[in-house]
Amino acid sequence: MLAASAQDAFSLIEKERYDLALVDVKMPGMDGMEFLRRVRRRPEPFPVILMTGYATQDTLDAAAKEGAALVLPKPFTPDELLNAVQGVLPPAGQATSHGPPKGGDLTD
């Protein structure tokens, strides 16, 4: 799914089930942190990877506190994105817990 805004994305996830969201921290309207908070409050939360050009320690701490699966600093390569997604999602065919990984570094 591709959405023009976090608000639009949230409308879509109210109707369908998703395995992962990749969202920017800084967006107009609802920012990535608020999107993450709302996803985590859902009955069936799913992993959220936050991407940001502002990967400060404060951002990393806030993302960890809110339950982000990972923070991906920008710019990133296609391989880095693929590795991030593969690191968050279980291998095909395995059940998902739809929660953030236990422990670890948010910028793996």
trRosetta pair geometry for C-beta under 8 A, 3 or more apart (Angstrom, degrees):
i j d omega theta_ij theta_ji phi_ij phi_ji
1 9 7.1 127 121 -130 121 81
1 12 5.5 158 -172 144 151 154
1 16 7.5 153 -59 73 143 139
1 18 6.7 -77 17 -98 127 130
3 6 7.4 107 105 -93 130 18
3 8 4.0 176 -170 99 110 105
3 9 3.7 -165 41 -67 159 77
3 12 6.1 -142 -78 3 126 136
4 8 5.2 60 48 17 78 158
5 8 4.7 101 53 6 77 99
5 9 7.0 -137 98 -4 43 87
5 27 6.8 147 -147 160 70 127
5 28 7.1 -65 -125 76 112 86
5 29 5.5 31 -170 48 129 145
5 30 7.1 104 160 40 97 93
6 9 5.4 -52 -146 37 35 115
6 10 6.2 37 154 -22 67 103
6 23 6.4 63 -100 -148 100 135
6 27 5.6 128 -23 90 111 148
6 29 6.4 -168 45 96 98 107
6 30 3.9 -118 87 86 128 109
6 31 7.2 47 -9 122 159 1
6 32 7.0 -157 -87 -86 137 44
6 34 7.2 99 136 81 155 97
6 35 4.3 -112 -155 -75 126 124
7 10 5.9 -54 -149 33 28 109
7 11 6.8 33 150 -21 60 102
7 29 5.5 -64 -24 147 117 146
7 30 5.4 138 -56 9 76 122
8 11 5.6 -52 -155 30 34 114
8 12 6.7 32 150 -17 65 104
9 12 5.7 -57 -155 36 35 111
9 13 6.4 26 153 -15 69 106
9 21 7.0 97 170 -139 137 125
9 23 7.3 -158 67 -93 172 119
9 35 7.0 23 80 -140 128 130
10 13 5.8 -53 -142 39 36 106
10 14 6.7 48 153 -30 62 98
10 30 7.2 1 -15 73 135 168
10 35 6.7 -140 -62 -130 108 85
10 38 6.1 -5 -121 115 130 149
11 14 5.8 -50 -160 21 32 117
11 15 7.4 14 150 -7 60 107
12 15 6.1 -70 -161 39 38 103
12 16 6.2 -27 166 32 76 107
13 16 6.6 -78 -122 64 35 70
13 17 8.0 62 -153 -116 72 24
13 18 5.7 -66 -113 8 98 121
13 21 7.7 -34 -74 -72 142 129
13 39 7.3 -26 133 -107 165 91
13 42 7.6 -75 139 -90 120 159
17 44 6.8 -27 -128 107 105 144
17 46 7.9 131 -176 -53 73 137
18 21 6.4 69 119 -60 141 83
18 46 5.6 -151 93 51 77 167
19 46 5.8 -170 -166 -157 20 134
19 47 7.5 2 154 35 59 94
19 89 6.3 49 147 -117 121 116
19 96 6.2 -179 -141 -50 96 169
19 98 7.7 -115 -142 -96 54 92
20 46 6.1 -125 -74 150 30 115
20 47 5.2 -16 -115 74 77 96
20 48 7.6 154 -164 -93 57 32
20 49 6.9 16 -176 -3 105 101
20 69 7.8 -62 -134 27 92 160
20 85 6.6 90 155 -140 168 90
20 88 6.4 106 -119 108 125 128
20 89 6.0 -65 -54 -68 135 109
21 35 7.3 -133 135 146 150 122
21 39 6.5 -132 20 -93 144 158
21 46 6.7 109 -10 93 90 108
21 47 7.5 -171 29 100 67 53
21 48 4.7 -15 66 -115 102 78
21 49 7.2 -169 93 30 52 66
22 48 7.9 167 -83 -162 26 57
22 49 4.9 -12 -110 68 72 106
22 51 6.4 31 -180 -17 89 115
22 72 7.8 -12 -147 26 100 141
22 81 7.9 37 -135 -154 152 105
22 85 7.6 -44 -68 -85 125 102
23 27 7.3 -65 179 -23 97 141
23 32 4.4 163 121 -124 108 98
23 35 5.4 -92 147 86 173 152
23 36 7.4 -155 60 -54 134 84
23 48 6.4 -23 22 -166 110 105
23 49 7.6 146 24 80 60 56
23 50 6.2 -32 75 -113 78 60
23 51 7.2 -176 93 23 28 82
24 27 5.3 121 78 -55 105 98
24 32 5.4 -139 100 -56 37 128
24 50 7.5 71 -158 -164 16 68
24 51 5.5 -48 -101 73 59 88
24 52 6.7 120 -162 -86 66 59
25 31 6.4 14 166 173 51 104
25 32 4.1 -93 -112 43 32 134
25 33 6.4 37 -149 -35 81 85
25 50 5.3 58 -68 -178 87 115
25 51 7.2 -139 -14 81 80 38
25 52 4.0 11 8 -89 126 116
25 54 6.7 -111 74 55 140 101
25 59 6.4 -7 -135 -151 165 122
25 63 7.8 -73 -99 -76 118 114
26 31 6.2 -26 -119 -138 33 109
26 32 7.1 -36 -17 2 25 107
26 52 6.9 95 -2 -129 89 91
26 53 7.7 -58 27 38 124 92
26 54 6.8 67 -25 16 126 128
27 30 6.9 -2 87 86 114 54
27 31 5.4 156 43 -122 76 50
27 32 6.2 107 2 -41 109 77
27 35 8.0 31 40 -22 137 131
30 34 4.8 -121 -164 87 85 127
30 35 5.7 106 139 -59 115 84
30 38 7.9 -17 -167 -4 140 140
31 34 5.3 95 55 12 69 101
31 35 7.1 -124 105 -5 37 92
32 35 5.4 -53 -146 36 35 116
32 36 6.2 40 154 -22 67 104
32 48 7.9 159 -177 163 91 125
32 50 5.1 114 152 -131 138 101
32 51 8.0 -154 -112 44 161 54
32 52 7.5 -135 44 -70 156 101
33 36 5.5 -50 -149 34 32 115
33 37 6.5 36 151 -21 64 102
33 50 7.6 30 -73 -112 60 144
33 62 6.2 -25 -120 142 134 122
33 63 7.3 -109 -104 -88 90 65
33 66 6.1 -180 -156 -38 82 170
34 37 5.5 -48 -148 33 35 114
34 38 6.5 33 154 -17 65 104
35 38 5.9 -60 -152 37 30 109
35 39 6.4 29 152 -19 66 107
35 48 7.1 164 115 -143 97 148
36 39 5.8 -55 -147 36 30 110
36 40 6.2 29 156 -19 66 108
36 48 4.8 -165 -112 88 86 158
36 50 6.7 -31 -62 -66 136 114
36 63 7.4 -92 -159 -136 178 70
36 66 5.0 74 118 137 126 131
36 67 6.8 171 167 68 107 82
36 68 5.8 -36 -139 -80 147 83
37 40 5.9 -58 -148 37 28 111
37 41 6.6 24 154 -18 63 108
37 66 5.7 -75 -74 -150 75 117
38 41 5.9 -58 -150 35 32 110
38 42 7.2 51 149 -41 61 93
39 42 5.7 -38 -163 1 39 119
39 45 5.4 99 148 -141 75 89
39 46 6.5 -78 -178 48 119 70
39 48 5.5 125 67 -50 156 129
40 45 5.0 35 -123 -122 35 148
40 48 7.9 -81 -50 6 86 128
40 66 6.5 -161 -13 171 154 75
40 67 4.8 112 -107 59 137 144
41 45 7.5 105 31 -77 21 114
42 45 5.0 139 59 -76 94 65
42 46 8.0 -17 67 0 137 74
44 98 6.0 6 177 119 73 166
45 67 7.7 0 158 130 154 145
45 98 5.5 153 89 147 57 102
45 99 6.5 68 85 -95 112 59
46 96 7.5 22 -129 140 86 142
46 98 4.6 -59 -99 -144 54 100
47 69 3.7 37 -162 -55 105 147
47 70 7.9 32 176 5 116 88
47 88 4.9 165 147 173 159 119
47 89 7.2 -143 41 -72 144 64
47 98 6.8 -133 -25 -145 68 48
47 99 7.5 28 -73 99 76 12
47 100 6.5 119 -117 -97 82 51
47 101 8.0 36 -113 -30 125 76
48 67 7.7 74 38 107 107 83
48 68 5.7 -80 87 -128 92 68
48 69 5.9 155 57 5 40 96
49 68 7.2 89 -123 -176 27 96
49 69 5.5 -55 -73 69 65 107
49 70 4.7 -9 -123 63 88 98
49 71 7.6 166 -168 -93 64 21
49 72 5.7 31 169 -13 110 116
49 84 5.8 96 -139 151 149 122
49 85 7.2 -83 -23 -85 156 64
49 88 6.1 -116 -63 -39 110 163
50 63 5.4 -124 33 -123 147 129
50 68 5.0 -46 -3 -137 112 141
50 70 7.3 -166 33 94 66 51
50 71 5.0 -21 73 -112 100 71
50 72 7.0 178 90 23 45 73
51 71 7.6 145 -97 -167 28 55
51 72 4.4 -30 -103 73 80 101
51 73 7.7 157 -155 -101 66 5
51 74 5.7 74 168 -51 99 101
51 76 7.2 -105 -138 8 117 130
52 55 5.4 141 87 -65 107 70
52 59 6.0 -134 98 175 168 152
52 71 6.4 -26 21 -168 112 101
52 72 7.6 134 19 74 62 54
52 73 6.5 -43 73 -117 72 50
52 74 6.3 -142 103 6 21 98
53 73 7.5 87 -115 -168 29 67
53 74 4.4 -50 -77 67 72 114
53 75 7.7 21 -104 -48 93 55
54 59 5.9 141 113 -52 85 153
55 59 5.8 -123 -139 76 34 136
55 60 6.6 53 -173 -54 77 98
55 71 6.1 138 -126 142 103 123
55 73 4.0 -52 -26 -100 151 103
55 107 6.9 83 -167 -101 137 131
56 59 4.8 102 52 4 73 100
56 60 7.1 -138 97 -1 41 87
57 60 5.6 -54 -147 39 35 112
57 61 6.1 37 154 -21 68 106
58 61 5.7 -54 -145 37 29 112
58 62 6.2 27 157 -17 64 108
59 62 5.9 -57 -146 38 28 109
59 63 6.2 29 155 -20 64 109
59 71 6.8 129 130 -145 101 152
60 63 5.8 -55 -145 37 29 112
60 64 6.3 29 156 -19 64 106
60 71 5.7 -126 -108 29 72 158
60 106 5.6 164 -155 65 89 133
60 107 6.7 -45 -116 -37 123 110
61 64 5.8 -56 -149 36 29 110
61 65 6.3 29 154 -20 64 108
62 65 5.6 -55 -147 36 31 113
62 66 6.3 20 157 -11 65 111
63 66 6.0 -64 -146 43 28 104
63 68 3.8 -29 178 15 94 143
63 71 4.9 97 93 -65 172 118
63 106 5.7 127 102 -173 121 158
64 67 7.8 54 179 -62 28 20
64 68 6.7 -64 -71 42 32 94
64 106 5.4 -118 -74 -46 91 138
67 99 7.5 -77 -168 -168 118 72
67 100 4.6 -157 -173 -23 74 135
68 71 6.0 55 123 -58 148 79
68 100 6.5 77 90 -111 21 129
68 106 6.1 58 91 -144 110 124
69 88 4.5 63 154 -133 139 123
69 100 5.0 -156 -89 -126 57 74
69 101 6.1 84 -150 -6 75 88
70 84 5.5 -177 114 -161 158 102
70 87 7.0 85 -70 91 149 118
70 88 5.8 -106 -8 -71 123 120
70 101 8.0 42 -55 12 84 120
70 106 5.6 159 -138 -170 40 63
70 107 7.1 118 -167 -96 80 26
70 108 6.5 -84 -125 43 113 86
71 106 4.6 43 10 141 95 110
71 107 5.4 -37 72 -80 90 77
72 76 5.6 -34 168 -40 107 158
72 80 7.1 136 -155 140 110 106
72 81 7.0 64 -164 -104 155 65
72 84 5.2 -3 -89 -111 125 164
72 107 7.6 144 -95 -134 31 67
73 76 6.7 129 83 -61 55 101
73 107 6.5 24 -19 -139 102 117
76 80 4.1 -121 -174 88 102 134
76 81 5.6 124 117 -53 124 81
76 84 7.7 4 175 -18 158 137
77 80 4.6 101 51 3 76 101
77 81 7.2 -138 95 -3 43 85
78 81 5.6 -54 -150 36 35 113
78 82 6.3 36 153 -19 67 106
79 82 5.6 -53 -145 38 33 113
79 83 6.2 34 155 -19 66 106
80 83 5.7 -53 -145 38 30 112
80 84 6.3 35 153 -23 63 105
81 84 5.6 -53 -149 33 31 113
81 85 6.5 26 155 -15 65 105
82 85 5.9 -56 -148 38 30 107
82 86 6.1 25 156 -14 66 111
83 86 5.8 -58 -141 43 29 109
83 87 6.0 31 157 -23 64 110
84 87 5.8 -59 -149 36 26 112
84 88 6.5 15 157 -13 63 110
84 108 7.8 143 -114 87 70 78
85 88 6.0 -64 -149 39 30 105
85 89 6.0 2 166 4 70 113
86 89 6.5 -62 -127 51 26 92
87 108 6.0 -158 169 103 159 122
88 101 7.1 -116 -125 -38 64 113
89 96 7.3 -45 -147 -103 70 119
90 94 4.0 -102 142 85 130 121
90 95 7.2 16 60 76 161 32
90 96 5.7 -163 14 -92 117 70
91 94 5.2 73 64 1 75 121
101 104 5.4 -13 113 34 125 139
104 108 6.2 -30 170 -40 113 134
105 108 5.0 126 77 -56 93 81
